[in-house]
Structure formats: structure tokens, C-alpha cells
Amino acid sequence: MRYQDFQKHLQSELEEIKNAGLFKEERIITTPQRAAIKVKTGEEVLNFCSNNYLGLSDNPKLIEAAKNALDTHGFGMSSVRFICGTQDLHKKLEQTISKFFGTEDTILYASCFDANGGLFDPLLTDEDAIISDTLNHASIIDGVRLCKAVRYRYANADMNDLEAKLKEAQKQRFRLIVTDGVFSMDGNVAPLDKIYALAEKYNAMVMLDESHSAGVVGKSGRGTTELFNLLGKVEIITGTLGKSFGGAIGGFTTGKKEIIDMLRQRSRPYLFSNSIPPLIAAAGIKAFTMLSDDNNLQDKLHENTSYFVSKMQKAGFDIKPTESSICAVMLYDAKLSQVMADKLLDEGIYVIGFSFPVVPKGEARIRVQISAAHEREHLDKCIQAFIKVGKELKVIG
Ligand SMILES: *Cc1c(COP(=O)(O)O)cnc(C)c1O
């Protein structure tokens, strides 16, 4: 009785989501995450939609490090960090991350969603300003909502708009510019050189979310700060262990010492949520150390991405300019992007079509994500499938 009205309400809302074609289903995978995966129905498909950019999700060295940590450090911490949830492994991972990004200190979280959720409120008050790119990740938007600072939004990567907002924000005490390093739908990189110059001109700090860029962007995968020669310069970087660096779980904020010190005192997801398990910390240390020791995976990812983009452009596809490993194959039509993704799956290529409201109206696309786990034959098979289906659907001539 108590539930009936609410149940009806939810049923009709769910029906609306389905009718709008927005209902999300989960596809069951029965193998580890990698380039060639098996789905529950038994067929093998090539995976071009994961964030496993460096192919570390099933890396034997990470798995070994995780197994060893289970033996030496146990399974779980049963505590938050500041009570009894900090092991040597947590401190070592924080130091390893700081070294990788050339920053002063690092604080771990259970996810980057938590890192962003717990970032702003501890640092800024209603006297201050947050100036945020409109295409920033949901976790940034939520984190900013939890903070009392005055909010300004600027159009995606639009430096004129950012400058206008910075001028307005001179009224406030401190200003923080907030941007994703790579925007996940287009694969474009934030123009950090220009953002940094404006930050200097208008006395603002910079926060960068490197979730899709760390491990990917820059010659050695240090991310957007490496690409623009600004390593160690921005005040705050957030990132995830859930994409390039093994893909399990975990996030971090890295940057200026006093900022990290304050987050350890006041950041709620750090104070009130559990420590990451030791096996995750150990595998994370391994991932960052491997990527510092040699550049093979980063090089392979960059080669794979340029190979894929140039072949696709040659075939006549409209690819958004990208400096990451996200390649948006533009189709502009929502229905077409759905049909094309389905047909590609029939060809053994797993990609996702995106349309409104995830991307603007009339900008539907298929997003392809390239990985160092892809071999040349995987890329060729994907390109061939795109050409075959593209011709069938008259996307290319
Ligand atoms: C994926 C992503 C996150 C969330 O990371 P999790 O560790 O999975 O919570 C946050 N910000 C950006 C920009 C992301 O792409």
C-alpha cells in the first residue's frame, strides 16, 4: 500500500525513459577487460569503448602486484584514512603519483567522483569564485554545487568567454578556473596554455581534471600539463585510477602542499569514506612506476591513435579534431548513430553511439576509444567494419 503510488510513478517515468530511447542496458562481459572480449552470448567482439587506454586492466604485472599485496597487507582496511586506514602502500602510492605529475603532494580517494565532490567546499567560501567550463564532468558540477563560492560558467574551451567571466570575478577574493583536461565526448584538449596565461593575467588559480588525459596526453602520458609544458604549474589536478592506470577503482587530488593538507583536514569523502584496499594501492604503484620506467605503452597508444584517425579520414569519415585517444566519428543524426553502432556490433566491433542529451542536438556520433591494447590487426578490422557499414548506410561514398 505505502509503496503503490510511488511504484506507479517510477514505472511511468521508466517508461518515458524507454520511449525516449534513453534506457541504458548493461552488456555482460565474461572475460577480463581487454581488446578482444567475450560477451555472455559467447561471441567475441573487439572493444573500442573502454577507458583502458594503456591496456593495463589485465596487465600481468599489475595483477601480480595486487596478489602480493593481498598476502602482505590483507584484504580491506575497515577504516577511513585518519583513524587506522593508512598503510605504507597508501603513502607510497601518493608519493608515486606526485612524482609522476611533478606535484608537491597527493591525497587518495575511493574515486575521482569523490575527489571532485570533496574538492571545492573545503577550499573556497562565498567570498570566492569558481569559473567552470560548461562541458566539465558531472562530478565537478556536483562538487561545485556543494560549495558556496560564486559560480561562473564559460562556453567549452572558449577563451573570450573565460576572460569575460574572469573580469566579472575580480569582485571575489580568490578565483579558481576549473576544467577537464580532455573532454570526453569530443576528445578535445583544454587549451591550458591560454587558460594559464589568463589565470596569470587575472590572478586566478587553475584546477584540471585529468581523468581522460593522464596516461594518454603528452609524450610520456603526464597529461595536459606535459602537452603544454606546464608540468607542476597548475595548483590542483584530479584524476582516476579507473581509466589509464589499471581501471579498477580509486581517485586522487594532487597539487600544492597546503591545498592537499587542507583536504586531509576538511574533505568529506576523505574523512567519512573508506580507504582504498591495499591491493589497489599496490597495483597503482606498479602502474605509475612502469609508465615512468619506460614509454612503450604511451608510444604505442599514440601510434595507434594517429594510425586510426588518418585511415578513417582517408576513408572519408568526419572525425572531430582530437589530441587524445577519443575519436568522435560524426554522424549528426541520432537514429543513424544508433543503427550504425548496432551494425558495427554485428561485425564484431563494440562501439557506442551518443546523441542528445549526452551531446548537443544534431551532433550525434559514434565514439571510438583507442588503446595500447589494440594490435594493428584490431585497428584494421575496426576500420574495415566502419567502411563496410559506412557504405551500407551511405555515410561515406
Ligand atoms: C571518469 C571521470 C571521472 C570519474 O572517475 P571515477 O574514478 O570513475 O569516479 C571524473 N572526472 C572525469 C573528467 C572523468 O572522465
Ligand as a Chemical Component Dictionary entry (heavy atoms), coordinates in Angstrom:
data_LIG
# 
_chem_comp.id                   LIG 
_chem_comp.type                 NON-POLYMER 
_chem_comp.pdbx_formal_charge   0 
_chem_comp.three_letter_code    LIG 
# 
loop_
_chem_comp_atom.comp_id 
_chem_comp_atom.atom_id 
_chem_comp_atom.alt_atom_id 
_chem_comp_atom.type_symbol 
_chem_comp_atom.charge 
_chem_comp_atom.model_Cartn_x 
_chem_comp_atom.model_Cartn_y 
_chem_comp_atom.model_Cartn_z 
_chem_comp_atom.pdbx_ordinal 
LIG C1 C1 C 0 35.666 9.180  -15.383 1  
LIG C2 C2 C 0 35.758 10.565 -14.887 2  
LIG C3 C3 C 0 35.563 10.862 -13.533 3  
LIG C4 C4 C 0 35.133 9.819  -12.534 4  
LIG O1 O1 O 0 36.191 8.966  -12.210 5  
LIG P1 P1 P 0 35.877 7.733  -11.225 6  
LIG O2 O2 O 0 37.200 7.440  -10.615 7  
LIG O3 O3 O 0 35.353 6.640  -12.086 8  
LIG O4 O4 O 0 34.894 8.209  -10.235 9  
LIG C5 C5 C 0 35.735 12.166 -13.116 10 
LIG N1 N1 N 0 36.050 13.146 -13.980 11 
LIG C6 C6 C 0 36.221 12.898 -15.296 12 
LIG C7 C7 C 0 36.583 14.019 -16.221 13 
LIG C8 C8 C 0 36.070 11.596 -15.783 14 
LIG O5 O5 O 0 36.211 11.370 -17.087 15 
# 
loop_
_chem_comp_bond.comp_id 
_chem_comp_bond.atom_id_1 
_chem_comp_bond.atom_id_2 
_chem_comp_bond.value_order 
_chem_comp_bond.pdbx_ordinal 
LIG C1 C2 SING 1  
LIG C2 C3 SING 2  
LIG C2 C8 DOUB 3  
LIG C3 C4 SING 4  
LIG C3 C5 DOUB 5  
LIG C4 O1 SING 6  
LIG O1 P1 SING 7  
LIG P1 O2 DOUB 8  
LIG P1 O3 SING 9  
LIG P1 O4 SING 10 
LIG C5 N1 SING 11 
LIG N1 C6 DOUB 12 
LIG C6 C7 SING 13 
LIG C6 C8 SING 14 
LIG C8 O5 SING 15 
# 
